[in-house]
Amino acid sequence: MKKYKNAFWRLLYRLHRYIGLVSAIVLIIISITGIALNHTEDLMLDSQMIASDAILDWYGIESPSHLKTYATENHWLTQINQQIYFDHSMLLKNEQELLGVVETAEFIVAALSDSLLLISLQGELIEQSSMSGVELIGVDQQQHIVVKSASGIVYSDDGLLSWYPYINEMLLWSKAKMLPDEDELTIKNSFRSSILPMERVILDLHSGRFFGNVGVIIVDISGVLLILLALSGCAIWLKHKLRVFKRR
């Protein structure tokens, strides 16, 4: 009987040791990611985006195939989904469709389906003013901003503050253009790296979902192993305590 009892305790010691080793890696990952998630705001995890191609590929995030671009003499604006880029930099997020862009000596104006964007020559958004039913935007020889909407054709000569009916038809409407391949690739990569926040990756690592269903199962099994580790640890501790008590 004593032989079987000793064999049981030897087995329990080994299980306790190996369970600790197996679950340690998962426990470390869960602990580190848990601490990070508790300080999401301090670490700005929700605003930091993943740029790693390997991780983006792992999540199946691909570069968009459709870009819409309008160019002026010195700059261009590109829309990808709900993001609008000024040259290579993201200008704003907007669900309205980009319909054109024109440039004067003082500023740049972009037309959306229901608003106009007044932009500095350095690419800073000055203001967004409402205008419903926009169809086209252009500029005439006097550098007037001309807009065609559902209510007619109007122009402004004071930075979009005032609008007047436009009679002269001698103007150049903004038309979509193709981006050079190198610039298109830069924009697509920039867009791709603005989708996945660091917080999502850390949360998926914490839950095991980063590795799919297999990762979730591993985390669940590790939870069970930790329970067994605690129980075996308590049993071993009680054994030693009882031994010390008997000696007294």
N, C-alpha and C positions, 0 to 999 in steps of 0.2 A: 504493500500500500504506500509506504513511504517512497519507494522507487518511482511509482507513478506520480506521486505528489511533487517530487523534485523535478521530474520530467516536465510536468505542467508548468512549473514556475520558470524553468529554463526556456521553455517555448514562449511563455509570456514575456520574458525579458527580451528575447530575440524579436518577437513581434513588435514590442514597444520601440525597440531600436530602429527596425526597418521601416515601420510606419512613420516614425519621426523623420527619417531621411527622405522617404518618398514624398511626404506631404510638405516638407520644408520649402521646396522650390515654389510650389503653388501658393503656400502661405506667405512667402516673402513678396511675391507678385501682388497678391490680394492686399497685403498690408501697405505696400508702397503706393499702389493705385488708390487705395482707400484714403490714405493721408492726402494725396494729391487732390482727390475729388472733394475732400472737406475744405480745401483752400482754393476752390475753382476761381473765385473772384480775385483773390490775392495774386494767383498765378496767371490770371487772365486766360484760362484754358478755353473759354468759350469764344474768344476772339483770335486766338492763335490758330492758323490754318496749316494743315499738313501739305508740304510741298514734295515729299518723297515720292518718286515715281513708283517704287516698289510697293509702298503702302496703298497708294491710289489704285494701282493695278490690282492689289489684293481685294480692295473694295469694289472693283469693277467700274471705277469712275473713268470715263473716257472723254477725250476732247470733243467738243461739239463740231458737227460737220457744217452747220449753216452759220455764216456771218453776214451781217449787212453793214456796208461801209459807205460813208459819204465823205468826200475830201474837199478841202479848200486849197488855196494856193500853198499854204504853209503847214496845214494840219489836216488830220482826219479823225472822224468819229466812227466807232464801230459798236454795233449792238450784238450781244450774244445772250440769248434768252432774255432775262430781265436786267442784265448789266450793260452799261454804256461806257465805253472806253474813249478817253481823249488821248490820241497817239497810243502809247503803251500803258497808260495809267488809267485805273478805273475811276470814272467820274461820279457815277451814281447808279443806284438800283431803281428801276422803274418798269412797270408793267406795260406802259404805253409803247407803241411802235415808233421807232425812229424813222422820220420821213425825209430828212434833208438837213444840210448845214451850209451856212454862208459866213463869210468873213469880211469885215470892213477894216478900216485903219485903226479903229478903236476897240472893237470887240468881235466876238463870234456868237452867232445865234443858231441854235439847233431846233428843229421842229419835231415835236412829238404829235401823236394823234389828237391830243386834247390840251396841249400846253406848248410853251416856248421856253427854251433855256438860254439865258444870257450868260456867256462865258467870257472870261478875260483871255487875252492873247497868250497868257501863261498857263491856261488850262484850269483856272479856278472858277467854280460855279458861283456866279454872282446872285442870280435869282431865277426862279421858275414861275412864270406867269401863265395863267389859264387862258386858253383860247380853244373853244370847242370846234370839232369838225375840221381840223387842219388837213389839207390835202397836199399842198406844195409850199415850198419856200424858195425865194430867190432874191437877187439883188440887181438893181438897175445901174445905169452909168453914173447916177448921182449918189451912189452908195446908200440908197434907201433900202430898207428891209421890206420885202414884199411877201405877203402871205395870201395864199388862196385857200379859202375855207368854204364850208357849206353856205355861208351867208354872203360870199362874194370875195373880191380881191381888194385888199387894203395894204397900205404901206405906213411905215413909221420912219421918222428922221430924228428922233430924240431918245434913242435907247429903249424902245418898246413902251414908252410912257403914253404916247398918243397915237391914234390910228386914223387914217383918212382914206377915202375911196381912191382906188388906183385906176387911172384911165389909160395911160401910156402902156402899150403891150411890149415895148422894147426892153426885155429883161432876160436874164439867164436863170432858169429854174435849176435847182440842185438835183443831181441825178446820182444814183448808186454807182459805185466803182469797185473794181477788184483791188484787193490788197496785194502787195508783193509777197511772195511765198515766205520770206524770212520774217516779215512783220506779222503775217497771219499766224505763223507758228508761235511767235512770242505772245500774241494775244491769247491764243488757244491754251498755251501752257499757263499763262497767268490766270485765266478763267478756271482751269482745271484745279489749280492749287488754291482756289478760294472757296472750295465747296465743303471740304471735310475738316471740321474743327478738332483740335487736340482733345477736347473734353470727350467727344464721341469715341475716339480711339482708346483713351484711358478707361472709360466706362465699359467698353467692350472687353478690354483686357481684364478688368476687375470681375466681370461676370463670366468670362470664358468665351463669349460670343465672337471674339476676334478670330477664333479658330473654328467657327461654325458650331454645329451640333456636337461635334467631338469635344470641343473646348468646354461646352456647358456640362457635358457628362463628366469630364475630368475634374472640373470644379466641384460638381456634386459628389463624386467619389472621394475627393480630397476632404470635403466636409464630413463625410462619414468616417474617413480615416482619422480625422482630428478628434471626433467623438470617441472612437476606439482608443486613440492615444491618451485622451484625458482619463478614460475609464481604466485603462491598463496602468497608467501612472498612479491613479488613486489606489488601485489594488496593490501595487508594489509598495507604495507608501504605508498603507495599512499593515501589510505584512511585516515591514521593518518595525513599525510602531508596536505591533503585538509581540514581536520577538524581544524588543527592549523591555516591554512590560512584564513578560514572563521571567526575564532574567532578574528583575527586581523582586 
